[in-house]
């Protein structure tokens, strides 16, 4: 496909970038930025590369300014390394690798990603839900890593993505738009999941080759499950809540997306494993391809356990036969003083006596626990529930009143976090800053997971807080040691996973919180 550009035609065989890169095949156009996506041949290093060509008139000051901003962001991303993003090799701009006669405003050069087009994949049929979850999970991990480093990836266009031979999605044509934000990356993850599940694109500016997602009269995108009934409720909800900006139930972080994807993929794998137990043979595609969504780590572990069990059985059999043989020998020799060799069955392999002349090494000693001071009582406590209300705000003080009989409970949920929301918790305020070292949590039951987060104010946004410790809660008292003592006046006990009650509902009950500073 030839696309007319200022100063010539972009077509296979044309050379750009000071005569270094020969165009081979076009893989898409991101019309929002006049970015043309090509596979090309690097004539100097004799390798294929991915080119994002920013087409435009150098005399257009606004277009040139936007192109410069895209090139700056791409150059910044060249320092970022992750398997989910093609490495940026070079950035060419006007006067530096690109001439005004080429009709280009800039070029982003990245390593070539082997595999297949995402558009071609979904054009055949929607992807199985578990496989879709794993594909997006790999991409979400890249987004999460990039956002922790303050980088925007700009993956909100399906033709910029490719499916690698090992089944993972990868940003093959980097080059974020000038106005792209972290939120745009997160919305893109929801749109990619929606695309895999339905074959439709749910964000503006998609390619003409992909049908747009349908919308209800209210303007809300139709959930994937309404289009493909086999899509699990959790995945359908995740896609919609990630894409949409309004409402209190929206998902705003890649970390929350990762948690839901992992839960859904593992649940689907357990279902498939249960089904496979009763089957005598595996079912493969007609071309011999077998799709999997996770490496068979658990199968390897089971084989190791089976091999170990067989080995123990063989050794035990040999010992018994040897003992019987010696009994027969003693019988025929008329020896009555001994009824066979003494076998010490009480000692384990870790308790075998050392050879003569060698001393038993002293047992390893645990490092001493860090010292802590006397507990400090918060001056105030409140429910921390960003974006929504509820969860017994009037009983928050029960968690720090020194009475284990009283408690604070979350609401009772039908779904586990973060399907309905990212989490909920308590924010405590101290009269003066403390150097917090440990938090003791007395919980009514086991199963909850919590994070200890530090904050600079009483009501911060979640992304303005910092995780300084985490742990699982047992029934009774659990101690969570911070990664290192943290100086602060505001701390949040943030619940990321709820416990489960007898009715199969999800809820967490905290009886008492104790805050211990460093000694």
C-alpha positions as CSV (number, residue, x, y, z in Angstrom):
1,X,0.0,0.0,0.0
2,X,1.5,3.3,-1.1
3,X,0.8,6.4,1.1
4,X,1.4,9.8,-0.3
5,X,3.7,11.8,1.9
6,X,5.1,15.3,1.5
7,X,8.1,15.1,-0.9
8,X,7.4,11.6,-2.3
9,X,5.6,8.3,-1.8
10,X,6.1,5.9,1.1
11,X,6.3,2.6,-0.7
12,X,8.4,-0.6,-0.4
13,X,11.9,0.0,-1.7
14,X,12.1,3.7,-0.7
15,X,15.1,4.6,1.4
16,X,14.7,7.0,4.4
17,X,17.0,8.3,7.1
18,X,20.0,9.6,5.2
19,X,19.8,6.5,2.9
20,X,20.1,4.0,5.7
21,X,16.7,2.4,6.0
22,X,15.0,0.7,3.1
23,X,11.2,0.3,3.5
24,X,10.0,-3.3,3.3
25,X,6.3,-3.5,4.3
26,X,3.8,-1.3,6.0
27,X,2.0,-2.6,9.1
28,X,-0.4,0.3,9.9
29,X,-1.1,4.0,10.3
30,X,-1.8,5.8,13.5
31,X,-3.7,8.7,12.0
32,X,-3.9,10.6,15.3
33,X,-0.2,11.5,14.9
34,X,0.3,10.9,11.1
35,X,2.5,8.0,12.2
36,X,3.2,5.4,9.6
37,X,4.4,2.0,10.9
38,X,6.9,0.1,8.7
39,X,9.2,-2.8,8.7
40,X,12.5,-1.7,7.2
41,X,16.1,-3.0,6.5
42,X,19.0,-1.3,8.2
43,X,21.6,-1.1,5.4
44,X,24.5,-0.5,7.7
45,X,23.9,-3.2,10.3
46,X,22.1,-5.6,8.0
47,X,19.1,-6.2,10.2
48,X,15.4,-5.6,10.1
49,X,14.0,-2.7,12.2
50,X,10.6,-1.2,13.1
51,X,10.2,2.4,11.9
52,X,7.6,4.9,13.1
53,X,7.6,7.5,10.4
54,X,6.1,10.9,11.5
55,X,4.8,12.3,8.2
56,X,4.1,16.1,7.7
57,X,5.1,19.4,6.2
58,X,8.2,20.9,7.9
59,X,6.7,24.3,7.2
60,X,3.8,23.5,9.5
61,X,5.0,24.9,12.8
62,X,2.4,23.1,15.0
63,X,2.9,19.7,13.3
64,X,6.7,20.1,13.7
65,X,6.2,21.0,17.4
66,X,4.1,17.9,18.1
67,X,6.5,15.7,16.2
68,X,9.4,17.0,18.3
69,X,7.5,16.2,21.5
70,X,6.9,12.6,20.3
71,X,10.6,12.2,19.4
72,X,11.6,13.5,22.8
73,X,9.4,11.0,24.6
74,X,10.6,8.2,22.4
75,X,14.2,9.2,23.1
76,X,13.5,9.2,26.8
77,X,12.0,5.7,26.5
78,X,15.2,4.4,24.9
79,X,16.6,4.0,28.4
80,X,13.7,1.7,29.3
81,X,14.2,-2.1,29.0
82,X,11.4,-4.6,29.3
83,X,10.4,-7.7,27.3
84,X,7.0,-6.2,26.6
85,X,8.4,-3.2,24.7
86,X,10.6,-3.2,21.6
87,X,13.9,-1.4,22.4
88,X,14.3,2.0,20.8
89,X,17.5,2.0,18.9
90,X,17.6,5.5,17.5
91,X,15.5,8.7,17.1
92,X,16.0,10.8,13.9
93,X,14.7,14.4,13.6
94,X,14.8,17.2,11.1
95,X,18.5,18.1,10.5
96,X,19.6,15.1,12.4
97,X,19.0,12.1,10.2
98,X,16.0,13.4,8.4
99,X,16.0,16.1,5.6
100,X,13.1,18.4,4.8
101,X,12.9,16.9,1.2
102,X,11.8,13.5,2.6
103,X,8.4,14.8,3.7
104,X,9.1,13.5,7.2
105,X,9.2,15.2,10.6
106,X,11.0,12.4,12.4
107,X,11.7,8.7,12.7
108,X,11.7,6.4,15.7
109,X,13.8,3.3,15.0
110,X,13.2,0.2,17.2
111,X,14.2,-3.4,17.1
112,X,12.0,-5.6,14.9
113,X,9.5,-7.8,16.8
114,X,9.0,-11.3,15.3
115,X,5.6,-12.8,15.4
116,X,2.2,-11.8,14.0
117,X,-0.1,-8.8,13.8
118,X,-2.6,-8.3,16.6
119,X,-5.2,-7.2,13.9
120,X,-4.7,-10.5,12.0
121,X,-5.1,-12.5,15.2
122,X,-8.5,-11.1,16.2
123,X,-9.7,-11.0,12.6
124,X,-9.9,-14.9,12.7
125,X,-11.9,-15.2,15.9
126,X,-12.0,-13.9,19.5
127,X,-9.3,-15.2,21.7
128,X,-10.1,-17.7,24.5
129,X,-10.6,-15.8,27.8
130,X,-7.7,-17.4,29.7
131,X,-5.3,-16.9,26.8
132,X,-6.5,-13.2,26.5
133,X,-5.9,-12.7,30.2
134,X,-2.3,-14.0,29.9
135,X,-1.6,-11.9,26.8
136,X,-2.7,-8.7,28.4
137,X,-0.9,-9.7,31.6
138,X,2.5,-9.6,29.9
139,X,1.7,-6.2,28.5
140,X,0.3,-4.9,31.8
141,X,3.6,-5.9,33.5
142,X,5.5,-3.7,31.0
143,X,3.1,-0.8,31.7
144,X,3.4,-1.2,35.4
145,X,7.2,-1.2,35.2
146,X,7.3,1.8,32.9
147,X,4.9,3.9,35.1
148,X,7.1,3.2,38.1
149,X,9.8,4.9,36.2
150,X,7.6,7.8,35.1
151,X,7.3,6.7,31.5
152,X,4.3,6.7,29.2
153,X,4.4,3.9,26.6
154,X,1.7,5.0,24.2
155,X,0.2,1.6,23.3
156,X,-3.4,2.8,22.7
157,X,-3.4,1.8,19.0
158,X,-3.7,-1.9,18.1
159,X,-1.4,-1.7,15.0
160,X,1.4,-0.7,17.3
161,X,1.3,-4.1,19.0
162,X,2.4,-7.5,17.9
163,X,2.1,-11.1,19.2
164,X,5.4,-12.7,19.8
165,X,6.1,-16.4,19.0
166,X,5.8,-17.3,22.7
167,X,2.2,-15.8,22.9
168,X,2.9,-12.5,24.6
169,X,1.8,-9.0,23.4
170,X,4.6,-6.5,22.8
171,X,4.7,-2.8,21.9
172,X,6.5,-3.1,18.6
173,X,6.2,0.5,17.4
174,X,7.1,2.8,20.3
175,X,6.3,6.6,20.0
176,X,3.8,8.0,22.5
177,X,1.6,10.9,21.3
178,X,2.6,14.3,22.7
179,X,-0.5,14.5,25.0
180,X,-0.5,10.8,26.0
181,X,-0.8,10.2,29.8
182,X,-0.3,7.4,32.2
183,X,-4.1,7.0,32.3
184,X,-4.1,6.5,28.5
185,X,-1.8,3.5,28.9
186,X,-4.1,2.0,31.5
187,X,-7.2,2.6,29.3
188,X,-5.3,1.0,26.4
189,X,-4.9,-2.2,28.4
190,X,-8.7,-2.4,28.9
191,X,-9.2,-1.7,25.2
192,X,-6.7,-4.5,24.2
193,X,-8.5,-6.9,26.4
194,X,-11.8,-5.9,24.9
195,X,-10.3,-6.4,21.4
196,X,-9.1,-9.9,22.2
197,X,-12.4,-11.0,23.7
198,X,-14.7,-9.5,21.0
199,X,-12.6,-8.5,18.0
200,X,-13.7,-4.8,18.4
201,X,-11.8,-1.7,19.4
202,X,-13.3,0.4,22.2
203,X,-11.2,3.6,22.0
204,X,-11.3,6.5,19.5
205,X,-8.8,6.6,16.7
206,X,-8.6,2.9,15.9
207,X,-7.8,1.5,12.5
208,X,-10.5,1.1,9.9
209,X,-9.7,-2.7,9.7
210,X,-11.2,-3.2,13.1
211,X,-14.9,-2.6,13.9
212,X,-15.6,-0.2,16.7
213,X,-17.1,-1.4,19.9
214,X,-20.9,-0.7,20.2
215,X,-22.2,1.7,22.8
216,X,-25.5,1.9,24.7
217,X,-27.8,5.0,24.3
218,X,-26.2,6.3,27.5
219,X,-22.9,6.4,25.8
220,X,-21.4,3.5,27.8
221,X,-19.5,0.8,26.0
222,X,-21.4,-2.5,25.7
223,X,-19.7,-5.1,27.9
224,X,-17.8,-7.9,26.1
225,X,-20.0,-10.6,27.8
226,X,-23.1,-9.1,26.0
227,X,-21.3,-9.7,22.7
228,X,-19.6,-13.1,23.5
229,X,-21.5,-14.9,26.3
230,X,-18.6,-17.2,27.1
231,X,-16.5,-14.3,28.4
232,X,-16.3,-14.5,32.3
233,X,-18.1,-11.8,34.2
234,X,-14.8,-10.7,35.9
235,X,-13.0,-10.2,32.5
236,X,-15.9,-8.4,31.0
237,X,-16.2,-6.1,34.0
238,X,-12.4,-5.5,34.0
239,X,-12.4,-4.3,30.4
240,X,-15.3,-1.9,30.8
241,X,-14.2,-0.5,34.1
242,X,-10.6,0.1,32.8
243,X,-11.8,1.9,29.6
244,X,-14.4,4.2,31.1
245,X,-13.4,7.4,33.0
246,X,-16.6,8.1,34.9
247,X,-18.1,6.5,38.0
248,X,-16.6,5.2,41.3
249,X,-15.9,1.7,40.1
250,X,-13.2,2.6,37.5
251,X,-9.8,0.9,37.5
252,X,-7.0,3.4,37.3
253,X,-3.7,1.5,37.8
254,X,-1.9,-1.3,36.0
255,X,-1.3,-3.0,39.3
256,X,-5.0,-3.5,39.9
257,X,-5.4,-4.9,36.4
258,X,-2.6,-7.4,37.0
259,X,-4.3,-8.7,40.2
260,X,-7.6,-9.3,38.4
261,X,-5.9,-10.9,35.4
262,X,-3.9,-13.3,37.6
263,X,-7.1,-14.3,39.5
264,X,-9.1,-14.9,36.3
265,X,-6.3,-16.8,34.5
266,X,-5.6,-19.1,37.5
267,X,-9.3,-19.8,38.0
268,X,-9.7,-20.7,34.3
269,X,-6.6,-23.0,34.5
270,X,-8.0,-24.8,37.5
271,X,-11.3,-25.3,35.6
272,X,-9.4,-26.7,32.6
273,X,-7.3,-29.0,34.8
274,X,-10.4,-30.4,36.4
275,X,-11.9,-31.1,33.0
276,X,-8.7,-32.7,31.8
277,X,-8.6,-35.2,34.7
278,X,-11.5,-37.2,33.2
279,X,-10.2,-37.1,29.6
280,X,-8.1,-39.9,28.2
281,X,-6.4,-37.8,25.6
282,X,-5.6,-34.2,24.9
283,X,-7.5,-32.2,22.3
284,X,-5.4,-30.2,19.8
285,X,-6.2,-27.9,16.9
286,X,-6.6,-29.4,13.5
287,X,-3.1,-28.1,12.5
288,X,-1.5,-29.7,15.5
289,X,-1.2,-26.5,17.6
290,X,-1.9,-26.8,21.3
291,X,-2.7,-23.5,23.0
292,X,-1.6,-23.0,26.6
293,X,-1.9,-20.0,28.9
294,X,0.9,-20.8,31.4
295,X,4.1,-22.7,31.6
296,X,3.5,-26.2,33.1
297,X,5.4,-25.4,36.3
298,X,3.0,-27.3,38.5
299,X,3.2,-30.4,36.3
300,X,7.0,-30.4,36.7
301,X,6.7,-30.1,40.4
302,X,4.3,-33.1,40.5
303,X,6.7,-35.2,38.5
304,X,9.5,-34.4,40.8
305,X,7.3,-35.4,43.8
306,X,6.3,-38.6,42.1
307,X,10.0,-39.5,41.3
308,X,10.9,-38.8,44.9
309,X,8.1,-41.1,46.2
310,X,9.1,-43.9,43.8
311,X,12.8,-43.6,45.0
312,X,11.7,-43.8,48.6
313,X,9.7,-46.9,47.9
314,X,12.5,-48.6,46.1
315,X,15.0,-47.8,49.0
316,X,12.5,-49.1,51.6
317,X,12.1,-52.3,49.6
318,X,15.8,-52.9,49.4
319,X,16.2,-52.3,53.2
320,X,13.5,-54.8,54.0
321,X,15.0,-57.4,51.6
322,X,18.4,-56.9,53.1
323,X,17.0,-57.3,56.7
324,X,15.2,-60.5,55.7
325,X,18.4,-61.9,54.1
326,X,20.4,-61.3,57.3
327,X,17.7,-62.9,59.4
328,X,17.9,-66.1,57.3
329,X,21.7,-66.1,57.6
330,X,21.6,-65.7,61.3
331,X,19.0,-68.5,61.5
332,X,21.1,-71.0,59.6
333,X,24.3,-70.1,61.5
334,X,22.4,-70.7,64.8
335,X,23.0,-67.3,66.1
336,X,20.4,-66.5,68.8
337,X,22.0,-63.4,70.2
338,X,20.9,-61.2,67.5
339,X,17.6,-61.0,65.6
340,X,18.9,-58.8,62.8
341,X,20.6,-55.5,62.3
342,X,19.5,-52.6,64.3
343,X,17.7,-50.1,62.2
344,X,17.2,-46.6,63.6
345,X,13.8,-45.5,62.1
346,X,13.5,-42.5,64.4
347,X,16.4,-40.4,63.0
348,X,15.7,-38.3,59.9
349,X,18.3,-37.6,57.2
350,X,19.0,-34.3,58.8
351,X,19.9,-36.0,62.1
352,X,22.5,-38.5,60.8
353,X,25.6,-38.5,63.1
354,X,28.8,-37.1,61.5
355,X,31.7,-39.4,60.7
356,X,34.3,-40.0,63.5
357,X,36.6,-37.1,63.9
358,X,34.2,-34.5,62.5
359,X,32.2,-32.1,64.6
360,X,28.5,-31.4,64.0
361,X,28.2,-27.8,62.7
362,X,26.3,-25.6,65.1
363,X,22.7,-25.0,64.1
364,X,22.0,-21.8,62.1
365,X,20.8,-19.0,64.3
366,X,18.1,-16.6,63.2
367,X,19.2,-12.9,63.0
368,X,18.0,-10.9,65.9
369,X,14.7,-9.2,65.5
370,X,14.8,-5.4,65.2
371,X,14.1,-3.6,68.4
372,X,10.9,-1.6,68.7
373,X,9.8,1.0,71.2
374,X,6.5,1.3,73.1
375,X,3.3,1.4,71.1
376,X,2.1,4.8,69.9
377,X,-1.7,5.5,69.8
378,X,-3.0,7.4,66.8
379,X,-4.8,10.7,67.5
380,X,-7.4,10.0,64.8
381,X,-8.5,7.1,62.6
382,X,-10.9,7.1,59.6
383,X,-12.0,4.8,56.8
384,X,-9.9,5.3,53.7
385,X,-12.2,4.5,50.7
386,X,-11.1,6.6,47.7
387,X,-13.8,7.0,45.0
388,X,-16.6,5.6,47.1
389,X,-18.4,5.6,50.4
390,X,-19.4,3.0,53.0
391,X,-17.5,0.3,54.9
392,X,-18.7,1.4,58.4
393,X,-17.0,4.8,58.7
394,X,-18.7,5.3,62.1
395,X,-16.9,2.3,63.6
396,X,-13.3,3.1,62.4
397,X,-12.3,4.2,65.9
398,X,-13.0,0.7,67.2
399,X,-9.8,-0.5,65.6
400,X,-7.6,1.6,67.8
401,X,-9.6,1.9,71.0
402,X,-7.5,-0.7,72.9
403,X,-10.5,-3.1,73.2
404,X,-10.3,-6.3,71.2
405,X,-14.1,-6.9,71.8
406,X,-15.0,-4.0,69.5
407,X,-14.0,-4.0,65.9
408,X,-14.2,-2.4,62.5
409,X,-15.6,-4.4,59.5
410,X,-15.5,-3.8,55.8
411,X,-18.8,-4.1,53.9
412,X,-19.7,-7.6,52.7
413,X,-18.8,-8.1,49.0
414,X,-20.0,-10.6,46.4
415,X,-16.7,-10.4,44.6
416,X,-13.1,-10.4,45.7
417,X,-11.0,-7.3,45.3
418,X,-10.1,-5.7,42.9
419,X,-13.1,-6.8,40.8
420,X,-15.4,-4.2,42.3
421,X,-12.8,-1.8,43.6
422,X,-9.0,-1.7,44.3
423,X,-9.4,-2.0,48.0
424,X,-10.4,-0.3,51.2
425,X,-8.7,0.5,54.5
426,X,-8.1,2.7,57.5
427,X,-6.0,5.9,57.6
428,X,-4.4,6.8,60.9
429,X,-3.1,10.2,62.0
430,X,-0.5,10.7,64.8
431,X,-0.1,13.9,66.7
432,X,3.6,14.0,65.9
433,X,5.5,12.1,63.2
434,X,6.8,8.7,64.4
435,X,9.5,6.4,63.0
436,X,7.2,3.4,62.4
437,X,8.8,0.0,62.4
438,X,6.0,-2.6,62.8
439,X,2.2,-2.8,62.8
440,X,0.4,-5.5,64.8
441,X,-3.0,-6.4,63.4
442,X,-5.6,-8.4,65.4
443,X,-8.0,-9.9,62.8
444,X,-11.1,-11.9,63.3
445,X,-10.2,-14.5,60.6
446,X,-7.5,-15.4,58.2
447,X,-7.3,-14.8,54.4
448,X,-6.9,-11.0,54.1
449,X,-3.9,-9.3,52.5
450,X,-2.9,-5.8,53.5
451,X,-0.4,-3.1,52.6
452,X,1.0,-0.5,54.9
453,X,1.2,2.7,53.0
454,X,2.7,6.1,54.1
455,X,1.1,9.4,53.1
456,X,1.8,13.1,53.3
457,X,-1.7,14.1,54.1
458,X,-4.9,12.7,55.7
459,X,-6.9,12.1,52.5
460,X,-4.4,11.4,49.6
461,X,-5.1,9.8,46.3
462,X,-4.0,6.2,46.3
463,X,-1.2,6.9,43.7
464,X,0.1,9.6,46.1
465,X,0.8,7.0,48.8
466,X,3.8,4.7,49.1
467,X,3.9,1.0,50.0
468,X,6.3,0.5,52.9
469,X,5.2,-3.0,54.1
470,X,2.8,-5.8,53.3
471,X,1.7,-9.2,54.6
472,X,-1.1,-11.8,55.0
473,X,-3.3,-11.8,58.1
474,X,-3.9,-14.8,60.2
475,X,-6.8,-15.3,62.6
476,X,-5.6,-13.5,65.7
477,X,-2.6,-11.2,65.9
478,X,-0.2,-10.8,62.9
479,X,2.9,-8.6,62.9
480,X,3.9,-6.8,59.7
481,X,7.4,-5.4,59.7
482,X,8.1,-2.5,57.4
483,X,10.8,-2.8,54.8
484,X,12.6,-0.2,56.9
485,X,11.5,2.2,59.6
486,X,9.4,4.9,58.0
487,X,9.1,8.5,59.4
488,X,5.7,9.9,59.0
489,X,2.5,11.2,60.5
490,X,-0.1,9.5,58.3
491,X,-0.3,5.8,57.6
492,X,-2.8,3.6,55.8
493,X,-3.8,0.0,56.4
494,X,-4.8,-0.8,52.9
495,X,-6.7,-4.1,52.3
496,X,-6.0,-5.6,48.9
497,X,-7.7,-9.0,49.5
498,X,-10.6,-9.7,51.7
499,X,-11.2,-12.7,53.9
500,X,-14.2,-15.1,53.2
501,X,-17.1,-15.7,55.6
502,X,-19.3,-18.8,56.1
503,X,-21.7,-17.6,53.4
504,X,-19.1,-17.4,50.7
505,X,-19.0,-13.6,50.9
506,X,-15.9,-11.5,51.2
507,X,-15.3,-9.4,54.3
508,X,-12.5,-8.4,56.6
509,X,-12.8,-7.6,60.3
510,X,-10.1,-5.8,62.2
511,X,-10.2,-5.9,66.0
512,X,-7.2,-3.8,67.0
513,X,-4.2,-2.0,65.4
514,X,-1.0,-1.5,67.3
515,X,1.8,0.8,65.9
516,X,5.3,0.2,67.1
517,X,8.1,2.7,66.3
518,X,11.8,1.8,65.9
519,X,13.5,1.4,69.3
